[in-house]
Amino acid sequence: MRLLVLCTFAALLGGCVNLQAVQEFGQISSLSAGYTRLSDDYARSPLINKTFTLEAESQQRAQLDAEYQQRLPQAARLQVYHKVVSHYMAALGELAGDQIPTGAEEVEGLVDAAVEAHHLDAARAAPAKAIGKLLADAALNGYRHRELKKLIAEGNAPIQAVLAALVQSMQAFDASLKIERASANRYYRTLHALARENGREPVAAEQAWASLNAANALFDEREKAIPLYIESLKRIGIAHRALYDGRDQLDHQQLLADLKRYTRQIRAAYNAVRAD
């Protein structure tokens, strides 16, 4: 009864509107955005690719070492982006639950550290800093569900920019993975052919073929997971844009229906990615 009275009073002030739908969207989106396994694999991809080269291929091995060094700052940026989106989406869920959002200090600290280490330049840091400031203001001013509209309105542009950067990195990983698979296939097929030459090493030939099959199975998993994760990130962006467009009427039935559908899609994609 007390919750009903509070909710009714809050509704009169513009809050307590479809809290469950927004809360669920924020919660699952936070989990999905916080998933870093694919980003971690992307950063390590050149080193993995290097294991599929022969010792004599010194130029290619040196090139892969250089590529890995280039990806280290990218990896640091991706960690910041994951945290920024995850904390922001969690804040939406917290506000929907009439809680003061948390995570502002961690976001601001990560962004500042990345800028200081030159992992983020001014352009890349701007949307992440904007989100950090929004979360800090929300925590300092004691935002509750009545301030959802404000957070959505001011957060849409920077969160779309950060999501786009994450999507771009996953697309780059998809292209990189195809190169890695080709290298692995060439490497193991070469070993298999050498071992089979004149029937000298049948056991080694069998091991090379088994390693090839195992490697391709792992590539299959990641090549399936990457599009699913990209879809999850894109759906988060689409759903948030829908919230932004409908921020003045968050109780609109079509908006609610769309938000629930997007949330189901994000959850399904996230669960499928984790299953792989």
ZAMARGU-4260 file (C-alpha; in steps of 0.2 Angstrom, whole numbers, plus 5000, padded with zeros to 4 digits):
<rodrens>
0) 5000/5000/5000 | 5014/5012/5005 | 5023/5008/4988 | 5007/5012/4979 | 5004/5028/4987
5) 5022/5034/4984 | 5021/5028/4966 | 5004/5038/4964 | 5012/5053/4971 | 5027/5052/4960
10) 5016/5049/4945 | 5008/5066/4948 | 5026/5074/4948 | 5030/5065/4931 | 5039/5050/4938
15) 5034/5032/4941 | 5030/5030/4922 | 5034/5012/4916 | 5048/5010/4928 | 5049/4991/4925
20) 5051/4993/4906 | 5065/5006/4908 | 5073/4996/4923 | 5074/4980/4913 | 5081/4989/4898
25) 5094/4997/4908 | 5099/4981/4917 | 5101/4970/4902 | 5109/4984/4892 | 5122/4987/4906
30) 5126/4968/4907 | 5128/4967/4888 | 5139/4983/4887 | 5150/4977/4901 | 5154/4961/4891
35) 5172/4963/4886 | 5178/4946/4880 | 5177/4950/4862 | 5186/4967/4864 | 5200/4958/4874
40) 5201/4945/4860 | 5202/4959/4847 | 5217/4967/4856 | 5226/4950/4857 | 5222/4945/4839
45) 5239/4950/4832 | 5248/4939/4845 | 5237/4924/4841 | 5240/4927/4823 | 5258/4927/4826
50) 5257/4909/4833 | 5251/4904/4815 | 5267/4909/4807 | 5284/4900/4804 | 5300/4906/4812
55) 5307/4910/4795 | 5293/4922/4792 | 5302/4936/4801 | 5295/4951/4792 | 5277/4945/4795
60) 5280/4941/4813 | 5288/4959/4816 | 5273/4966/4807 | 5261/4957/4819 | 5271/4963/4834
65) 5269/4981/4828 | 5251/4978/4825 | 5249/4972/4843 | 5258/4987/4850 | 5246/4998/4840
70) 5231/4989/4847 | 5236/4992/4865 | 5229/5010/4866 | 5214/5004/4857 | 5211/4990/4870
75) 5212/5004/4884 | 5199/5014/4875 | 5188/5000/4873 | 5188/4996/4891 | 5183/5014/4895
80) 5169/5013/4882 | 5162/4997/4889 | 5162/5004/4907 | 5154/5021/4901 | 5140/5012/4892
85) 5138/4999/4906 | 5137/5012/4920 | 5126/5024/4910 | 5113/5010/4906 | 5114/5004/4924
90) 5110/5022/4929 | 5094/5021/4919 | 5089/5006/4928 | 5093/5013/4945 | 5083/5029/4942
95) 5069/5018/4936 | 5070/5009/4953 | 5070/5026/4962 | 5088/5024/4967 | 5102/5036/4966
100) 5114/5031/4951 | 5131/5025/4956 | 5147/5023/4946 | 5151/5041/4942 | 5168/5041/4951
105) 5174/5026/4942 | 5169/5032/4925 | 5177/5049/4927 | 5192/5041/4934 | 5194/5029/4919
110) 5192/5043/4907 | 5204/5055/4915 | 5217/5040/4916 | 5214/5036/4898 | 5217/5054/4893
115) 5232/5056/4903 | 5240/5040/4896 | 5236/5047/4878 | 5224/5032/4875 | 5210/5045/4872
120) 5212/5061/4862 | 5200/5075/4865 | 5188/5070/4851 | 5186/5052/4858 | 5186/5058/4876
125) 5172/5071/4874 | 5157/5059/4874 | 5164/5048/4888 | 5167/5064/4898 | 5150/5070/4895
130) 5142/5053/4901 | 5154/5054/4917 | 5148/5072/4920 | 5130/5067/4918 | 5132/5052/4931
135) 5141/5063/4943 | 5127/5077/4942 | 5114/5063/4945 | 5123/5056/4960 | 5127/5074/4967
140) 5109/5080/4965 | 5101/5064/4971 | 5092/5061/4955 | 5077/5049/4956 | 5065/5042/4943
145) 5058/5060/4940 | 5075/5064/4932 | 5075/5050/4919 | 5069/5062/4906 | 5084/5074/4909
150) 5097/5060/4909 | 5089/5052/4893 | 5089/5070/4885 | 5107/5074/4889 | 5114/5057/4887
155) 5107/5052/4870 | 5121/5060/4859 | 5136/5055/4869 | 5130/5037/4872 | 5126/5035/4854
160) 5144/5041/4850 | 5152/5028/4862 | 5141/5014/4856 | 5146/5018/4838 | 5164/5017/4843
165) 5161/5000/4851 | 5152/4994/4835 | 5166/5000/4824 | 5179/4990/4834 | 5168/4974/4833
170) 5167/4977/4814 | 5186/4979/4813 | 5188/4963/4824 | 5177/4953/4812 | 5188/4958/4797
175) 5204/4954/4808 | 5197/4937/4812 | 5195/4932/4794 | 5214/4936/4791 | 5218/4926/4807
180) 5208/4911/4801 | 5216/4911/4784 | 5233/4912/4793 | 5229/4897/4804 | 5222/4887/4790
185) 5238/4890/4780 | 5249/4886/4795 | 5241/4870/4800 | 5239/4864/4782 | 5258/4867/4779
190) 5262/4857/4794 | 5251/4843/4789 | 5258/4843/4771 | 5276/4843/4778 | 5272/4829/4790
195) 5263/4818/4777 | 5277/4820/4764 | 5283/4803/4759 | 5273/4797/4774 | 5287/4801/4786
200) 5277/4807/4801 | 5259/4801/4801 | 5256/4805/4819 | 5262/4823/4817 | 5251/4824/4802
205) 5236/4818/4812 | 5240/4831/4826 | 5241/4845/4813 | 5224/4841/4806 | 5216/4839/4823
210) 5223/4856/4828 | 5216/4864/4812 | 5199/4857/4816 | 5200/4864/4834 | 5206/4881/4828
215) 5192/4882/4815 | 5179/4877/4828 | 5185/4892/4839 | 5184/4904/4824 | 5167/4898/4821
220) 5161/4903/4838 | 5169/4920/4837 | 5163/4923/4820 | 5145/4919/4826 | 5147/4929/4842
225) 5153/4945/4834 | 5138/4949/4823 | 5127/4945/4838 | 5136/4957/4849 | 5136/4970/4836
230) 5117/4968/4835 | 5115/4969/4854 | 5125/4986/4854 | 5115/4993/4839 | 5098/4988/4848
235) 5104/4997/4864 | 5107/5012/4853 | 5090/5011/4844 | 5081/5008/4860 | 5089/5023/4869
240) 5085/5034/4854 | 5067/5028/4855 | 5067/5034/4873 | 5075/5050/4868 | 5061/5053/4855
245) 5048/5049/4867 | 5055/5057/4883 | 5040/5069/4884 | 5028/5055/4885 | 5036/5040/4892
250) 5020/5031/4896 | 5015/5030/4877 | 5009/5013/4873 | 5019/5011/4857 | 5035/5017/4865
255) 5033/5004/4879 | 5029/4990/4867 | 5045/4995/4857 | 5056/4996/4872 | 5050/4979/4878
260) 5054/4971/4861 | 5071/4979/4860 | 5075/4973/4878 | 5070/4955/4873 | 5081/4956/4857
265) 5096/4963/4868 | 5094/4949/4880 | 5093/4936/4867 | 5109/4942/4858 | 5118/4944/4874
270) 5114/4926/4880 | 5118/4919/4863 | 5135/4928/4864 | 5139/4922/4881 | 5134/4904/4876
275) 5147/4904/4863
</rodrens>
